[in-house]
Amino acid sequence: MVSYFMNSCGLSAKSALAASKKVSIKNTEGADSVLRLLGNHGFTNLQISKVVRVCPQIIALNCERNLLPKIEFFGSIGVLSDDLPKLISSTPHLLAVSLKNRLSPNYNFLKNIVVLDEVVVRVMKRMKWAFLRDFNSNLAPNIAFLREIGVPASNISNFVISNPCGASIIPS
């Protein structure tokens, strides 16, 4: 597998060895499909290499069941096809988390606060890492607290838009 990661994914020997310890691939056909899918969606070889180096599990995912629905989801919420490779290569684990249990619920939660799709995408680009977490355990309690103390919805929305990291600090 080390040679596959080096030759097909462009990883260094050290990165290929580390990746091969994190993921097991029975045959390279599925992995080749993943690489093709990413390439067909505008990822450069360098971006694909970074995605696989940071999150090697992606190479073992099923294109039709796992990856394509997530790519289509990002397109459906307004992530432009030119922006998708930049978004994913900066936070590759976005392709590894559950669409049903994480990406979609987090998107819907944010959309209820900031309303417009393009604003949700803008916030998402600023706090990509937060989409890997469960908003119900970090962002939701903060929003609920702000509502409890009477902060108007428009101010909450502006706060989340202007300071998404601050809005998602885990309460103690």
C-alpha positions as CSV (number, residue, x, y, z in Angstrom):
1,M,0.0,0.0,0.0
2,V,2.9,2.4,0.6
3,S,3.8,2.3,-3.1
4,Y,0.2,2.9,-4.0
5,F,0.1,6.0,-1.8
6,M,3.4,7.2,-3.3
7,N,2.7,6.5,-7.0
8,S,-1.1,7.2,-7.2
9,C,-1.6,9.9,-4.5
10,G,1.8,11.7,-4.7
11,L,2.7,11.2,-1.1
12,S,6.2,11.1,0.2
13,A,7.6,7.8,1.6
14,K,7.0,9.0,5.1
15,S,3.5,10.2,4.5
16,A,2.7,7.1,2.5
17,L,3.9,4.9,5.4
18,A,1.8,6.8,7.9
19,A,-1.3,6.7,5.6
20,S,-0.9,2.9,5.0
21,K,-1.1,2.4,8.8
22,K,-4.4,4.3,9.1
23,V,-6.3,2.7,6.3
24,S,-6.5,-0.7,4.7
25,I,-7.4,-1.1,1.0
26,K,-8.3,-4.5,-0.3
27,N,-8.0,-3.5,-3.9
28,T,-7.0,-0.3,-5.6
29,E,-10.1,-0.2,-7.9
30,G,-12.2,1.7,-5.3
31,A,-9.3,4.0,-4.4
32,D,-8.7,4.8,-8.0
33,S,-12.4,5.7,-8.3
34,V,-12.0,8.1,-5.4
35,L,-9.0,9.8,-7.0
36,R,-10.9,10.0,-10.3
37,L,-13.9,11.5,-8.6
38,L,-11.8,14.2,-6.9
39,G,-10.0,14.9,-10.2
40,N,-13.3,15.2,-12.1
41,H,-14.5,17.8,-9.5
42,G,-11.5,20.1,-10.1
43,F,-9.0,18.9,-7.5
44,T,-5.4,19.3,-8.6
45,N,-2.9,16.5,-8.0
46,L,-1.5,18.6,-5.1
47,Q,-4.9,19.1,-3.5
48,I,-5.7,15.3,-3.9
49,S,-2.3,14.5,-2.3
50,K,-3.0,16.8,0.6
51,V,-6.5,15.4,1.1
52,V,-5.2,11.8,1.2
53,R,-2.2,12.8,3.4
54,V,-4.4,14.5,6.0
55,C,-7.3,12.1,5.9
56,P,-6.3,8.8,4.3
57,Q,-9.6,7.2,5.2
58,I,-11.1,9.1,2.2
59,I,-9.3,6.8,-0.2
60,A,-11.3,3.8,1.2
61,L,-14.8,5.4,1.0
62,N,-17.4,4.4,-1.5
63,C,-17.7,7.1,-4.2
64,E,-21.4,6.6,-4.9
65,R,-22.6,6.1,-1.3
66,N,-20.2,8.4,0.6
67,L,-18.3,10.9,-1.5
68,L,-20.6,12.0,-4.3
69,P,-23.6,12.8,-2.0
70,K,-21.3,15.1,0.1
71,I,-19.9,16.8,-3.0
72,E,-23.5,17.3,-4.3
73,F,-24.5,18.6,-0.9
74,F,-21.8,21.3,-1.0
75,G,-22.9,22.2,-4.5
76,S,-26.6,22.4,-3.4
77,I,-25.9,24.8,-0.6
78,G,-23.9,27.2,-2.9
79,V,-20.3,26.1,-2.7
80,L,-19.1,26.9,-6.2
81,S,-17.3,24.1,-8.1
82,D,-14.2,26.3,-8.2
83,D,-14.3,26.7,-4.4
84,L,-15.0,23.0,-3.6
85,P,-11.4,21.8,-3.9
86,K,-10.1,24.7,-1.8
87,L,-12.7,24.0,0.9
88,I,-12.0,20.3,1.0
89,S,-8.2,20.4,0.7
90,S,-8.1,22.9,3.6
91,T,-10.3,20.6,5.8
92,P,-10.3,17.1,4.2
93,H,-12.2,15.5,7.1
94,L,-15.3,17.3,5.7
95,L,-15.5,14.3,3.3
96,A,-15.1,11.8,6.1
97,V,-17.9,12.9,8.5
98,S,-21.5,11.9,8.1
99,L,-23.6,13.9,5.7
100,K,-26.8,12.8,7.5
101,N,-25.6,13.1,11.1
102,R,-23.2,16.0,10.9
103,L,-22.9,18.1,7.7
104,S,-26.6,18.5,6.9
105,P,-27.8,19.1,10.5
106,N,-25.1,21.6,11.1
107,Y,-25.9,23.4,7.9
108,N,-29.6,23.5,8.8
109,F,-28.9,24.7,12.3
110,L,-26.8,27.6,10.8
111,K,-29.4,28.4,8.2
112,N,-32.0,28.8,10.9
113,I,-29.8,31.5,12.4
114,V,-28.4,33.4,9.4
115,V,-31.2,32.5,6.9
116,L,-29.4,33.0,3.5
117,D,-27.6,30.1,1.9
118,E,-24.7,32.3,0.7
119,V,-24.2,33.6,4.2
120,V,-24.2,30.0,5.6
121,V,-21.5,29.2,3.0
122,R,-19.5,32.3,3.9
123,V,-19.7,31.3,7.6
124,M,-18.8,27.7,6.8
125,K,-15.7,28.8,4.9
126,R,-14.5,30.8,7.9
127,M,-15.1,27.9,10.4
128,K,-14.8,24.7,8.3
129,W,-13.4,22.8,11.3
130,A,-16.6,23.5,13.3
131,F,-18.6,21.5,10.8
132,L,-16.7,18.5,12.0
133,R,-18.2,19.0,15.5
134,D,-21.7,18.5,16.7
135,F,-23.4,22.0,16.8
136,N,-25.9,20.7,19.4
137,S,-23.1,20.4,21.9
138,N,-21.2,23.7,21.3
139,L,-23.1,26.3,19.2
140,A,-26.7,25.4,20.2
141,P,-26.2,26.1,23.9
142,N,-24.6,29.4,23.2
143,I,-27.4,30.5,20.9
144,A,-30.0,29.3,23.4
145,F,-28.3,31.3,26.1
146,L,-28.3,34.4,24.0
147,R,-32.0,34.0,23.2
148,E,-32.7,33.4,26.9
149,I,-31.1,36.7,27.9
150,G,-33.1,38.5,25.3
151,V,-30.6,39.1,22.5
152,P,-32.5,39.9,19.3
153,A,-32.3,37.3,16.5
154,S,-30.7,39.8,14.2
155,N,-27.9,40.4,16.7
156,I,-27.4,36.7,17.2
157,S,-27.2,36.3,13.4
158,N,-24.7,39.1,13.1
159,F,-22.6,37.7,15.9
160,V,-22.5,34.2,14.3
161,I,-21.6,35.8,10.9
162,S,-18.9,38.1,12.2
163,N,-17.4,35.8,14.9
164,P,-18.3,32.2,14.1
165,C,-15.4,30.9,16.3
166,G,-16.5,33.0,19.3
167,A,-20.1,31.8,18.8
168,S,-19.0,28.1,18.9
169,I,-16.8,28.2,22.0
170,I,-17.8,25.2,24.1
171,P,-19.6,26.4,27.2
172,S,-18.3,25.3,30.6
